[in-house]
Amino acid sequence: MKPVTKKIMWIFAMGQFGWSILTGIVINWLVYFYQPVEELINQGQPLFISQGTVVFGLFTIIGAITAFGRLFDAISDPLIASASDQSTHKLGRRVPFLRRFALPFALMTIFIFIPQSEGISMLNNISLFIKVIVFYLFMTLYCTPYTALIPELGRSQEDKINISTYISITFILGTSLAYSAPFIWDIFISNGIARVPAIQLTFAILATIAFILMMVPALFLKETDYIKAEPSKSGAFESLLKTFKNKHFRIFVLSDVLYWIALTIFQTGLPFFVVALLGLEEFMITVLFLTMTFVSFLFYLPVNLWAKKIGKKPLVLIAFLTFAFAFFIASISGLLPINAHVHGFIIAISAALPMAILGILPQAMVADIAQFESVNTGENREGMFFAARTFAFKVGQSLAILIFTTFATIGRDTGLGYRFSLITAIILSLIGAGVLIRYNEKHIIEKIEK
């Protein structure tokens, strides 16, 4: 097998750059587009789907659609992971999926933001439901085989941490590009294009860039030169059950789910917190996110070095606690006698360190557990470990969307529901830290190194 050079790692990381643009568009802007804040409705933002808690009197349409899409995505993960783990394709177990599904993944990102009719209608409700389901299907068909390559390319602890660092860099770059959408659509609006077509054109441009980036590893990573693995013999749900029987994985994934619920509440709500709680202009959403990204980048090298020196677990615990602090600062937005812009920058900077840590290390921890299992059982089920992790955190994201969109209907004029959602995120972050304390990283690393 050829050595996995840094060049190959960066080629691999370009795929993450691409798909994080697409997921960033949907995660950050879907709710904002279909359930806009009162300020935008008053300015003429059209509505396309039913508003309010119309599903069982508890959930909003957009919340229920997004949550169900994530749940469908979570259920499909093990099936796709198993298909990838069992693949005998001559190009490898992962790359053929990347080649086949990059384009439909990008196209569905665009179609989600094209309603079938003007104004609120049942047709729009139904068509959005279908498009969200298909989007998450294509996302899983690309992303699950992609993430399974992490432990396969990362043969040593140093390689795994380096790969996780590189893909974290490209993930945050892709997410930042998705968050920059208001800058782009404002340019189109200032040139006479209506708001909705300007948003749709912006997402089409970003999706095209994403497709090109996703094709880089699909075309230039020759999987069989770097990876030799026997296809798994276990069926999808048999393999999933084996994965969750791993005690270390169960502890890790429970803390990870709590983190993802809290993070998804924060990410989904950030545009609302900026516009509704802080009363800032829409373009400040991008400014604050880019600030958070830039400061987070400053921590990437230290996090990489600290993880190699003291381990991943202590840093992730620190990240949980600092995230809880950032959520607290966000929850009191507009209540302190300080400038709203200054308050926004405090939120962005306080979230930067945990963004860096949790962007890099959890994937390396899953890779450790997958390698630990392979050493113990002799079976290569890397795809299923990453699928099981995504299965769990996507269920968490489904809950987060329901929590946020439901809270968002409370006191829309005062923003009270947004504050409730952030308080929930604080509590979940602290519980997540408590769970992770039980994770035995030392035992896992010692077993791998032996």
C-alpha positions as CSV (number, residue, x, y, z in Angstrom):
1,M,0.0,0.0,0.0
2,K,1.2,3.5,-0.8
3,P,1.8,5.9,2.1
4,V,-1.0,8.4,2.7
5,T,0.8,11.7,2.1
6,K,-0.5,15.2,3.2
7,K,-1.3,15.8,-0.5
8,I,-3.7,12.8,-0.4
9,M,-5.2,14.0,2.9
10,W,-5.9,17.4,1.3
11,I,-7.5,15.8,-1.8
12,F,-9.7,13.8,0.5
13,A,-10.6,17.0,2.5
14,M,-11.9,18.7,-0.6
15,G,-14.9,16.4,-0.5
16,Q,-15.8,17.7,3.0
17,F,-15.4,21.3,1.8
18,G,-18.0,20.5,-0.9
19,W,-20.6,18.6,1.1
20,S,-20.3,21.0,4.1
21,I,-21.4,23.9,1.8
22,L,-24.5,21.9,0.8
23,T,-25.4,20.8,4.4
24,G,-24.6,24.4,5.6
25,I,-27.1,25.8,3.2
26,V,-29.9,23.5,4.3
27,I,-29.1,23.5,8.0
28,N,-28.6,27.2,8.3
29,W,-31.1,28.6,5.9
30,L,-34.0,26.2,5.4
31,V,-35.9,27.3,8.5
32,Y,-34.9,30.9,8.0
33,F,-36.4,30.8,4.4
34,Y,-39.6,28.9,5.2
35,Q,-40.3,30.3,8.7
36,P,-38.8,33.8,8.6
37,V,-38.6,36.2,11.5
38,E,-41.3,38.8,11.9
39,E,-39.0,41.6,10.9
40,L,-38.5,40.0,7.4
41,I,-42.3,39.2,7.0
42,N,-43.0,42.9,7.8
43,Q,-40.5,43.8,5.1
44,G,-42.3,41.7,2.5
45,Q,-40.7,38.3,2.7
46,P,-43.3,35.9,1.2
47,L,-44.5,32.8,3.0
48,F,-44.8,29.4,1.2
49,I,-45.8,26.9,3.8
50,S,-48.2,26.8,6.7
51,Q,-47.0,28.7,9.8
52,G,-47.5,28.1,13.5
53,T,-47.8,24.9,15.5
54,V,-50.1,23.1,13.1
55,V,-48.8,19.5,13.5
56,F,-50.6,18.0,16.5
57,G,-50.8,21.5,17.9
58,L,-47.2,21.2,19.0
59,F,-44.8,21.4,16.0
60,T,-44.4,23.7,13.0
61,I,-44.6,22.3,9.5
62,I,-40.9,23.2,8.8
63,G,-39.9,21.7,12.1
64,A,-41.8,18.4,11.5
65,I,-40.5,18.2,7.9
66,T,-36.9,18.8,8.8
67,A,-37.0,16.5,11.8
68,F,-38.6,13.7,9.8
69,G,-36.0,14.2,7.0
70,R,-33.2,13.8,9.6
71,L,-34.9,10.8,11.1
72,F,-35.2,9.2,7.6
73,D,-31.6,10.1,7.0
74,A,-30.6,8.4,10.3
75,I,-32.4,5.2,9.5
76,S,-30.9,5.0,6.0
77,D,-27.4,5.5,7.3
78,P,-26.9,1.9,8.5
79,L,-28.3,0.5,5.2
80,I,-25.9,2.6,3.1
81,A,-23.0,2.0,5.4
82,S,-23.5,-1.7,5.1
83,A,-23.8,-1.5,1.3
84,S,-20.5,0.4,1.3
85,D,-18.8,-2.0,3.8
86,Q,-19.8,-5.0,1.7
87,S,-19.0,-3.5,-1.7
88,T,-16.6,-5.4,-4.0
89,H,-16.3,-2.7,-6.6
90,K,-13.0,-2.7,-8.5
91,L,-12.5,1.0,-7.6
92,G,-12.9,0.3,-3.9
93,R,-15.7,0.3,-1.3
94,R,-16.2,4.1,-1.0
95,V,-15.1,6.1,-4.1
96,P,-17.8,4.7,-6.5
97,F,-20.5,6.2,-4.2
98,L,-18.8,9.6,-4.3
99,R,-18.7,9.6,-8.1
100,R,-22.3,8.5,-8.4
101,F,-24.1,10.8,-5.9
102,A,-22.2,14.1,-5.8
103,L,-24.4,15.6,-8.6
104,P,-27.9,14.6,-7.3
105,F,-26.8,15.8,-3.8
106,A,-26.0,19.2,-5.2
107,L,-29.1,19.5,-7.4
108,M,-31.5,18.6,-4.5
109,T,-29.9,21.4,-2.5
110,I,-31.1,23.9,-5.1
111,F,-34.5,22.3,-5.6
112,I,-35.4,22.5,-1.9
113,F,-35.6,26.3,-2.1
114,I,-37.8,26.4,-5.2
115,P,-41.5,26.2,-4.0
116,Q,-44.0,24.7,-6.3
117,S,-46.5,27.6,-6.1
118,E,-46.7,31.1,-4.9
119,G,-48.0,31.8,-1.4
120,I,-48.9,29.3,1.3
121,S,-50.3,26.0,-0.1
122,M,-50.7,22.4,0.7
123,L,-48.8,21.6,-2.5
124,N,-45.8,23.5,-1.1
125,N,-46.1,21.6,2.2
126,I,-46.1,18.2,0.5
127,S,-43.4,19.0,-2.1
128,L,-41.1,20.4,0.5
129,F,-41.5,17.2,2.5
130,I,-40.6,15.0,-0.5
131,K,-37.6,17.2,-1.5
132,V,-36.2,17.2,2.0
133,I,-36.4,13.4,2.2
134,V,-34.6,13.0,-1.2
135,F,-32.0,15.6,-0.2
136,Y,-31.1,13.6,2.9
137,L,-31.0,10.4,1.0
138,F,-28.5,11.7,-1.5
139,M,-26.5,13.3,1.3
140,T,-26.2,10.0,3.1
141,L,-25.2,8.2,-0.1
142,Y,-22.3,10.6,-0.5
143,C,-21.3,11.4,3.1
144,T,-21.5,7.9,4.8
145,P,-19.0,6.2,2.4
146,Y,-16.9,9.4,2.6
147,T,-16.5,9.4,6.4
148,A,-15.7,5.7,6.4
149,L,-12.5,6.6,4.6
150,I,-11.2,8.5,7.7
151,P,-10.0,5.4,9.7
152,E,-9.0,3.6,6.6
153,L,-6.7,6.4,5.5
154,G,-5.6,7.3,9.0
155,R,-3.3,4.4,9.9
156,S,-1.7,6.0,12.9
157,Q,-2.8,8.3,15.7
158,E,-0.9,11.2,14.1
159,D,-2.5,10.5,10.7
160,K,-6.0,10.3,12.2
161,I,-5.6,13.6,14.0
162,N,-4.1,15.2,10.9
163,I,-6.9,14.0,8.6
164,S,-9.5,15.1,11.2
165,T,-7.8,18.5,11.3
166,Y,-7.8,18.9,7.5
167,I,-11.4,17.9,7.1
168,S,-12.4,20.2,10.0
169,I,-10.7,23.1,8.2
170,T,-12.5,22.4,5.0
171,F,-15.8,21.8,6.9
172,I,-15.6,25.2,8.6
173,L,-14.6,26.8,5.3
174,G,-17.6,25.2,3.6
175,T,-20.0,26.2,6.4
176,S,-18.6,29.7,6.3
177,L,-19.2,29.9,2.6
178,A,-22.8,28.8,3.2
179,Y,-23.2,31.4,6.0
180,S,-21.9,34.1,3.5
181,A,-25.0,33.7,1.5
182,P,-26.6,37.0,2.6
183,F,-23.6,38.9,1.3
184,I,-24.2,37.3,-2.1
185,W,-27.9,37.6,-2.3
186,D,-27.7,41.3,-1.1
187,I,-25.6,42.0,-4.2
188,F,-28.2,40.5,-6.5
189,I,-31.0,42.4,-4.7
190,S,-29.1,45.7,-5.0
191,N,-29.0,45.0,-8.8
192,G,-32.7,44.8,-9.0
193,I,-33.4,41.0,-8.5
194,A,-36.3,40.2,-6.1
195,R,-35.4,38.7,-2.7
196,V,-36.5,35.1,-3.3
197,P,-34.9,34.7,-6.8
198,A,-31.7,36.3,-5.4
199,I,-31.6,33.7,-2.6
200,Q,-32.3,30.9,-5.1
201,L,-29.6,32.1,-7.5
202,T,-27.1,32.3,-4.5
203,F,-27.7,28.8,-3.5
204,A,-27.4,27.6,-7.1
205,I,-24.0,29.2,-7.4
206,L,-22.8,27.7,-4.0
207,A,-24.1,24.3,-5.0
208,T,-22.2,24.3,-8.2
209,I,-19.0,25.1,-6.3
210,A,-19.8,22.3,-3.9
211,F,-20.3,19.8,-6.7
212,I,-16.9,20.6,-8.2
213,L,-15.2,20.2,-4.8
214,M,-17.0,16.9,-4.0
215,M,-15.7,15.5,-7.3
216,V,-12.0,16.1,-6.3
217,P,-11.6,13.0,-4.1
218,A,-14.1,11.1,-6.3
219,L,-11.8,11.5,-9.3
220,F,-8.3,11.9,-7.8
221,L,-8.2,9.6,-4.8
222,K,-7.4,6.1,-6.0
223,E,-8.8,4.2,-3.0
224,T,-7.2,0.8,-3.8
225,D,-3.7,2.3,-3.8
226,Y,-4.0,3.3,-0.1
227,I,-6.6,0.9,1.4
228,K,-6.8,-2.9,1.5
229,A,-9.8,-4.1,3.4
230,E,-11.9,-7.2,3.2
231,P,-15.6,-6.5,2.6
232,S,-17.7,-7.0,5.7
233,K,-19.9,-10.1,5.9
234,S,-22.4,-8.7,8.4
235,G,-25.8,-7.5,7.3
236,A,-26.8,-3.9,8.0
237,F,-28.7,-4.2,11.2
238,E,-26.6,-7.1,12.5
239,S,-23.5,-4.8,12.0
240,L,-25.3,-1.9,13.6
241,L,-26.2,-4.0,16.7
242,K,-22.5,-5.1,17.0
243,T,-21.4,-1.5,16.8
244,F,-23.7,-0.4,19.7
245,K,-22.5,-3.4,21.8
246,N,-19.2,-1.6,22.1
247,K,-19.3,0.0,25.5
248,H,-16.8,2.8,24.6
249,F,-18.8,3.7,21.5
250,R,-22.1,3.9,23.5
251,I,-20.6,6.3,26.0
252,F,-19.0,8.4,23.2
253,V,-22.1,8.5,21.1
254,L,-24.4,9.6,23.9
255,S,-22.3,12.6,24.7
256,D,-22.0,13.3,21.0
257,V,-25.8,13.2,20.5
258,L,-26.2,15.8,23.3
259,Y,-23.5,18.0,21.7
260,W,-25.3,17.8,18.3
261,I,-28.7,18.7,19.8
262,A,-27.1,21.8,21.5
263,L,-25.1,22.7,18.4
264,T,-28.0,22.4,16.0
265,I,-30.1,24.6,18.2
266,F,-27.3,27.2,18.1
267,Q,-26.6,26.9,14.3
268,T,-30.3,26.9,13.3
269,G,-31.0,29.8,15.6
270,L,-28.0,32.0,15.0
271,P,-29.7,34.0,12.2
272,F,-32.7,34.5,14.5
273,F,-30.6,35.5,17.5
274,V,-28.7,38.1,15.5
275,V,-31.8,39.7,13.8
276,A,-34.4,39.3,16.5
277,L,-32.5,39.3,19.9
278,L,-29.7,41.6,19.0
279,G,-31.6,43.7,16.5
280,L,-28.8,43.7,14.0
281,E,-28.8,43.9,10.2
282,E,-29.0,40.6,8.3
283,F,-25.5,40.8,6.9
284,M,-24.2,40.7,10.5
285,I,-25.1,37.0,10.5
286,T,-22.3,36.4,8.0
287,V,-19.9,38.8,9.8
288,L,-20.3,37.1,13.1
289,F,-20.0,33.6,11.7
290,L,-16.9,34.5,9.8
291,T,-15.4,36.1,12.9
292,M,-16.1,32.9,14.8
293,T,-14.5,30.9,12.0
294,F,-11.4,33.1,11.9
295,V,-10.8,32.9,15.6
296,S,-11.6,29.2,15.5
297,F,-8.8,28.7,12.9
298,L,-6.3,30.3,15.3
299,F,-7.0,27.4,17.6
300,Y,-6.6,24.6,15.0
301,L,-2.8,24.1,15.3
302,P,-2.8,24.3,19.1
303,V,-5.7,21.8,19.3
304,N,-3.9,19.5,16.9
305,L,-0.7,19.6,19.1
306,W,-2.6,19.5,22.5
307,A,-4.5,16.4,21.3
308,K,-1.3,14.6,20.5
309,K,0.2,15.5,23.9
310,I,-2.7,15.2,26.4
311,G,-5.3,13.2,24.5
312,K,-8.6,14.0,22.9
313,K,-11.0,13.4,25.8
314,P,-9.8,16.3,28.1
315,L,-10.1,18.8,25.2
316,V,-13.6,17.7,24.3
317,L,-14.6,18.1,27.9
318,I,-13.3,21.7,27.8
319,A,-15.2,22.2,24.6
320,F,-18.5,21.2,26.2
321,L,-18.0,23.6,29.1
322,T,-16.9,26.6,26.9
323,F,-19.9,25.9,24.5
324,A,-22.2,26.1,27.5
325,F,-20.7,29.5,28.3
326,A,-21.1,30.7,24.7
327,F,-24.8,29.6,24.7
328,F,-25.3,31.5,28.0
329,I,-23.9,34.7,26.5
330,A,-26.2,34.2,23.5
331,S,-29.2,33.6,25.7
332,I,-28.9,37.1,27.3
333,S,-28.6,38.9,23.9
334,G,-30.2,42.3,24.0
335,L,-30.5,42.3,27.8
336,L,-27.2,43.8,28.8
337,P,-26.3,47.5,28.6
338,I,-23.7,47.0,25.9
339,N,-23.6,47.7,22.2
340,A,-25.4,44.9,20.2
341,H,-22.5,44.6,17.8
342,V,-20.1,44.1,20.7
343,H,-22.4,41.5,22.2
344,G,-22.5,39.7,18.9
345,F,-18.7,39.6,18.7
346,I,-18.5,38.2,22.2
347,I,-20.8,35.4,21.3
348,A,-18.7,34.6,18.2
349,I,-15.4,34.7,19.9
350,S,-16.5,32.6,22.9
351,A,-17.8,29.9,20.6
352,A,-14.6,29.7,18.6
353,L,-12.5,27.4,20.8
354,P,-15.2,24.7,21.2
355,M,-15.9,24.9,17.5
356,A,-12.3,24.1,16.8
357,I,-12.1,21.2,19.3
358,L,-15.4,19.6,18.4
359,G,-14.7,20.1,14.7
360,I,-11.5,18.1,14.8
361,L,-11.5,15.5,17.6
362,P,-14.8,13.6,17.6
363,Q,-14.2,12.0,14.2
364,A,-10.7,11.0,15.4
365,M,-12.3,9.4,18.4
366,V,-14.7,7.4,16.3
367,A,-11.8,6.3,14.2
368,D,-10.0,5.1,17.4
369,I,-13.1,3.1,18.5
370,A,-13.5,1.6,15.0
371,Q,-9.8,0.5,15.0
372,F,-10.1,-0.8,18.5
373,E,-13.1,-3.0,17.4
374,S,-11.1,-4.2,14.3
375,V,-8.2,-5.2,16.5
376,N,-10.6,-7.1,18.8
377,T,-12.8,-8.8,16.2
378,G,-10.7,-8.8,13.0
379,E,-13.7,-7.4,11.1
380,N,-13.5,-4.2,9.1
381,R,-16.7,-2.3,9.8
382,E,-15.4,1.3,9.7
383,G,-18.3,2.5,7.6
384,M,-20.8,1.2,10.2
385,F,-19.1,2.9,13.1
386,F,-19.3,6.3,11.3
387,A,-22.9,5.5,10.2
388,A,-23.9,4.5,13.7
389,R,-22.5,7.8,15.0
390,T,-24.3,9.8,12.3
391,F,-27.5,7.7,12.9
392,A,-27.4,8.8,16.5
393,F,-26.5,12.5,16.0
394,K,-29.1,12.9,13.2
395,V,-31.8,11.6,15.6
396,G,-30.4,14.3,17.9
397,Q,-30.6,16.9,15.2
398,S,-34.2,15.9,14.5
399,L,-35.0,16.6,18.1
400,A,-33.1,19.9,18.0
401,I,-35.1,21.1,15.0
402,L,-38.3,20.3,16.7
403,I,-37.2,22.0,19.9
404,F,-36.0,25.2,18.2
405,T,-38.9,25.6,15.8
406,T,-41.4,24.9,18.5
407,F,-39.8,27.3,21.0
408,A,-39.5,29.9,18.2
409,T,-43.3,30.3,18.2
410,I,-43.3,31.4,21.8
411,G,-43.3,35.2,22.2
412,R,-42.2,35.9,18.6
413,D,-42.4,39.6,19.3
414,T,-40.1,39.4,22.3
415,G,-37.8,36.5,21.3
416,L,-38.6,34.6,24.5
417,G,-38.7,31.2,22.7
418,Y,-35.2,31.8,21.3
419,R,-33.9,32.3,24.8
420,F,-35.6,29.1,26.0
421,S,-33.9,27.1,23.2
422,L,-30.5,28.4,24.2
423,I,-31.1,27.6,27.9
424,T,-31.9,24.0,26.7
425,A,-28.6,24.0,24.8
426,I,-26.7,25.0,27.9
427,I,-28.2,22.1,30.0
428,L,-27.5,19.5,27.3
429,S,-23.9,20.7,26.9
430,L,-23.3,20.2,30.7
431,I,-25.0,16.8,30.6
432,G,-22.8,15.8,27.6
433,A,-19.7,16.7,29.6
434,G,-20.9,14.5,32.5
435,V,-21.4,11.5,30.2
436,L,-18.0,11.8,28.5
437,I,-16.2,11.6,31.8
438,R,-16.9,7.9,31.7
439,Y,-15.1,7.4,28.3
440,N,-11.9,5.3,28.7
441,E,-9.7,6.8,26.1
442,K,-6.5,5.5,27.7
443,H,-7.6,1.8,27.4
444,I,-8.6,2.2,23.7
445,I,-5.3,3.8,22.7
446,E,-3.2,1.2,24.6
447,K,-5.0,-1.6,22.9
448,I,-4.5,-0.1,19.4
449,E,-0.8,0.6,20.0
450,K,-0.2,-3.0,21.2
